[in-house]
Amino acid sequence: MKLRIRGNSIRLQLTKTELAKLAEKGRIEDTVRFSSEQSLRYGIEVRPTGAVTAAYADGALVVTLPKARLELWRRPGEVSVEGSQPVGGGKVLQIVLEADERPGLE
């Protein structure tokens, strides 16, 4: 799973295998290690209802994805899910989840 951050935009890109694992387990996570004591965990959690949201706490970035949106995302031809949330001061955080369907990226 790839994590890209630019300004107020978060983009997570999953392979087909990772998307299947998310559907099966309801959660997928990865970690970037900066040292033996510092790391950034990031992942996606499927929830029964709600909106696409993101939260950061205790060194972890978690994007929540409603189950109905996951099911739509897994349909043929659907490559992304998008959401946004206000962060105050008139600013908005854009959240994009993408399935990378290029061959050989498993």
N, C-alpha and C positions, 0 to 999 in steps of 0.2 A: 504494500500500500504506500502510495506516495502522498506526502503532505506538501502543499504549496501555500505560502502566506504572502500576501502583497497588500499593504495598506489594510483596509477593513474588509478583506476578502480571504476566506479559507476555502481551499480546494483539496479534496481527498480523492485520489484516483485508485481504483481497485481493478485487479485482474479478474477474469471470469471465475477463476478458482476462489479468490477472496470473496467475491460477491456470493458465490454458492455457500461458502462457509458462513458468511453473515446471515444468510437466509436459514441455514440449518441450526446454528448456535445462538443466533440473536445478538451476537457481539463479535467484534473483531478489533484487535489492538496491536499496536507496534510501538517500539521504543527507539529513541535516539539517545545514545549515551555520549555525554560530554567529558566525563571522567568516571572514576570508580564510584564517586559519590553523587554525581549530578546526571540527571536524565530528564527527558521529556517523553511522557507517554501520550499517545494519541489514538483515538479509535472512534468507532461508531457503535451505538447501542440501539436496538430495535425496541420500540415501546408500542403498547396496544393502540394508543391514540395520541393525539396532540399534533404538534407542528415540527418541522425541521428546525432544530435549535442547536446552539453550541454553548458550552460552559467550560471555564478553566478554573481548576482548583487543585491544590496539592500536587502541582507538577504534572497535571494531566489535562489534556484537551479532549472533551467528549462531545461528539455530535450525536444528537438523538434523532431517530428516524421513525416515523409512524409506520406500523406494519403495512397499512394499505398503500403507502407510498413505495415501500420496498417491493410489494407485489407488482405494482405498475412498472417500476424500474426494471424488473426482471423480464418483462415482455420483450419479444423480438423487436428490434428497432429503437428501443428506448435506451439512451446512453447516459442520461443524467437526471439528477434530482436537484432542485434548487430551493433555497429558502432564504429568508432574511429576518433579522431581528433588530429592533432599535437598541442602541447602546447609550443613548443620552446625548444631549447637546445637538439634537437634530441629525445625528449620525446613525448609520445603519451598517450592520455586519452582514455581508453577503456570504452565503454558505452554498458550496457546489460539491456534489458527489458525482463522480464520473466512473463509468465502466470503460476500461481500456480494452478494446476488442482486437487490438493488433495481434497478429499471430506471433507466437514465440515468446510471449511475455509472461508465461505461467512460471 
